[in-house]
Amino acid sequence: MNLQSYQRLIIGYHGCDAAVADRVLQSGEGLLPSENEYDWLGQGIYFWEHGPERAWEWAKEHHSTPAVVGALIHMGNCFDLLDSRNTAILGEAFRTYQLEMQHLGKRIPENRGSPERLRRDRDCAMLNWLLKSFVDIGLAAFQTVRGVFQEGGEAFPGSGIHAKSHIQVAVRDPACIIGYFSPSSHP
């Protein structure tokens, strides 16, 4: 497998509670990784790539005192789901994952939440398993995972464009976060 080292920087935005933003921005502590079973890109610190408005919308939906933290992120060794070299791996890998789970007597989770399957339990479990399996066979660990998330209703009648689509990045290696900043204003 040809690993993809992304020698590029992105700006990411993380929606959170104001207390978390204050802690990160004032103390220099980093954000904590999410390990929810439904985190579609697997474990990591989640950011909207160049999406401060979407981060702010999410923070307002989930926190009584919403805030957004910006970050400069070096993508490093990225498992980019917008690259067909990476998505081509998923079908065969899933068959291997199924066999392993069957052998272990474990059930494979389902993606849930209609109509958009916003709770991505299966995607999370599969990506966590796959990225760990790469390390187990001696490949370099992926530091980031990147993908497009289609969310929201049609942008206009009959459209394939979704109103809240965005590119999301899960930072698995906090060393990829060069620094945090406070966005200049809220959208």
C-alpha positions, 0 to 999 in steps of 0.5 A, a space after each residue: 500500500 502506498 501511504 499518502 503523506 500530505 505535506 500541506 496545512 489546513 485550517 480546521 474549526 472545532 465546535 465546542 462549549 465556551 469552557 473548553 475553548 477557554 481552557 484550550 486557548 488560555 492554558 495551551 492544553 489541547 482538545 481531547 479526542 472523541 471516541 464515540 461509537 458513531 464518529 464516522 471517521 473513527 477516533 480523533 479530534 474532529 474539525 470542519 476543514 475551512 468551515 467556521 460557520 458549520 462549526 459554529 452551527 454545530 456548537 449552537 445546536 449542542 452547547 448552551 455556551 457555544 464556541 469555536 476553536 480554530 487550529 492550524 493542522 499539518 495533515 501528515 500521513 492522511 487516510 483521505 476518503 476523497 482519494 479513490 486509492 484509499 476508498 478502493 481499499 475499503 470493500 476488500 478490507 470490510 470483507 476481512 473485517 466481517 470474517 474477523 468479527 464473525 470469528 470473534 463472535 462479535 456483531 458488526 454495528 450498523 449506521 443509524 439515524 434516518 434519513 442521512 445515517 448521521 450516527 455512523 457506528 459501522 463506519 467508525 468501527 471499520 475505520 478504527 479496525 482498518 487503521 489499527 490493522 495497518 499498524 499491526 502489519 508494520 505500516 506507518 500509522 495514519 495521523 489524520 482521516 479526511 472525508 466529505 460528509 453529506 448532511 442536510 436536506 436538498 439545497 434546492 428541489 431535486 438537487 444532489 447538493 446537501 445544505 450542510 455538506 462539509 469536509 471533516 478531518 479527524 486528527 488521530 495524532 495530536 502532534 499534527 495540530 501546530 497551534 490553536 487560535 480564536 477565530 476573529 468573529 463568529 459567523 
